[in-house]
Amino acid sequence: MIRLVAAAILVALCAVPPVSLCADGVSFAVPKPGPMDLCPVCGMIVSNDPNWTATLVWKDGHAHHFDGAKDLFKFLQALPKYAPGHKREDIRFCLVTDFYNLEKVDAKKALYVIGSDVMGPMGHELVPLASKADAEDFLKDHKGKRIVSYDEVTTGIIDRVDAGKF
């Protein structure tokens, strides 16, 4: 019975096609989280909330999946804790899921709304949006408090988002 379950899981994992992405004229496959992939920050099963997933891919092809942008940022801000021996220079790309179109977007190009009435898998979240117009609309429509860029996300902002104090 255990062999049957293991075989079924292996078949299911192989059947999930990766997302294809093009950056700087180079096409590469973005691995999708499998049914048992855990967020390295909180331990939740990432595939339970596909509309929120974030993915970090290292230059060696290894990927980490997160249940939201907030945990991706926590991971990036504490690499020695979550990924000993890895450096920021080892990162090939980071992707977040755009709230409106549910497509993967470059985390560095996305904008994030904080303090909205929309909750992610881990409560208050940095809601990723692909464009300034979408971020401004989301801010108004969902009572957001602030729009921040990738470079503006600090440990202090994450702590305030976790605490619900914007």
URCOR-V843124 format. One record per residue. N is the residue number from 0. RES is the residue in three letters. PSI is psi in radians with two decimals (none if undefined). Layout:
BEGIN
N:RES:PSI  N:RES:PSI
END
This chain:
BEGIN
0:MET:-0.75  1:ILE:-0.70  2:ARG:-0.67  3:LEU:-0.79  4:VAL:-0.77  5:ALA:-0.73  6:ALA:-0.71  7:ALA:-0.72  8:ILE:-0.75  9:LEU:-0.76  10:VAL:-0.76  11:ALA:-0.72  12:LEU:-0.68  13:CYS:-0.41  14:ALA:-0.24  15:VAL:1.91  16:PRO:2.49  17:PRO:2.71  18:VAL:2.44  19:SER:2.38  20:LEU:2.62  21:CYS:2.18  22:ALA:2.27  23:ASP:0.66  24:GLY:0.02  25:VAL:2.22  26:SER:2.42  27:PHE:2.75  28:ALA:2.33  29:VAL:2.02  30:PRO:2.45  31:LYS:2.62  32:PRO:2.43  33:GLY:3.02  34:PRO:-0.29  35:MET:0.16  36:ASP:2.27  37:LEU:2.50  38:CYS:2.21  39:PRO:-0.21  40:VAL:-0.86  41:CYS:-0.25  42:GLY:0.06  43:MET:2.66  44:ILE:2.07  45:VAL:-0.64  46:SER:-0.19  47:ASN:-0.43  48:ASP:1.20  49:PRO:-0.38  50:ASN:-0.11  51:TRP:-0.13  52:THR:2.56  53:ALA:2.62  54:THR:2.36  55:LEU:2.23  56:VAL:2.25  57:TRP:2.82  58:LYS:-0.48  59:ASP:0.01  60:GLY:-0.23  61:HIS:2.47  62:ALA:2.61  63:HIS:2.40  64:HIS:2.54  65:PHE:2.69  66:ASP:0.07  67:GLY:2.94  68:ALA:-0.61  69:LYS:-0.81  70:ASP:-0.54  71:LEU:-0.82  72:PHE:-0.67  73:LYS:-0.75  74:PHE:-0.85  75:LEU:-0.59  76:GLN:-0.13  77:ALA:0.86  78:LEU:-0.77  79:PRO:-0.54  80:LYS:-0.83  81:TYR:-0.44  82:ALA:1.18  83:PRO:2.37  84:GLY:-0.16  85:HIS:2.64  86:LYS:2.81  87:ARG:-0.57  88:GLU:-0.33  89:ASP:-0.11  90:ILE:2.24  91:ARG:-0.83  92:PHE:2.77  93:CYS:2.35  94:LEU:2.54  95:VAL:2.87  96:THR:2.10  97:ASP:2.32  98:PHE:-0.72  99:TYR:-0.87  100:ASN:-0.05  101:LEU:0.42  102:GLU:2.71  103:LYS:2.34  104:VAL:2.70  105:ASP:2.14  106:ALA:-0.54  107:LYS:-0.39  108:LYS:-0.30  109:ALA:2.79  110:LEU:2.68  111:TYR:2.26  112:VAL:2.30  113:ILE:2.69  114:GLY:0.37  115:SER:3.07  116:ASP:0.12  117:VAL:2.23  118:MET:2.49  119:GLY:-3.00  120:PRO:-0.50  121:MET:0.55  122:GLY:-2.40  123:HIS:2.46  124:GLU:2.76  125:LEU:1.92  126:VAL:2.00  127:PRO:2.39  128:LEU:2.52  129:ALA:-0.39  130:SER:2.79  131:LYS:-0.71  132:ALA:-0.77  133:ASP:-0.71  134:ALA:-0.72  135:GLU:-0.72  136:ASP:-0.79  137:PHE:-0.76  138:LEU:-0.81  139:LYS:-0.82  140:ASP:-0.45  141:HIS:0.44  142:LYS:0.66  143:GLY:2.77  144:LYS:-0.53  145:ARG:2.59  146:ILE:2.28  147:VAL:2.65  148:SER:2.98  149:TYR:-0.83  150:ASP:-0.31  151:GLU:-0.17  152:VAL:1.99  153:THR:2.98  154:THR:-0.66  155:GLY:-0.74  156:ILE:-0.76  157:ILE:-0.73  158:ASP:-0.71  159:ARG:-0.70  160:VAL:-0.80  161:ASP:-0.70  162:ALA:-0.14  163:GLY:0.42  164:LYS:1.80  165:PHE:none
END
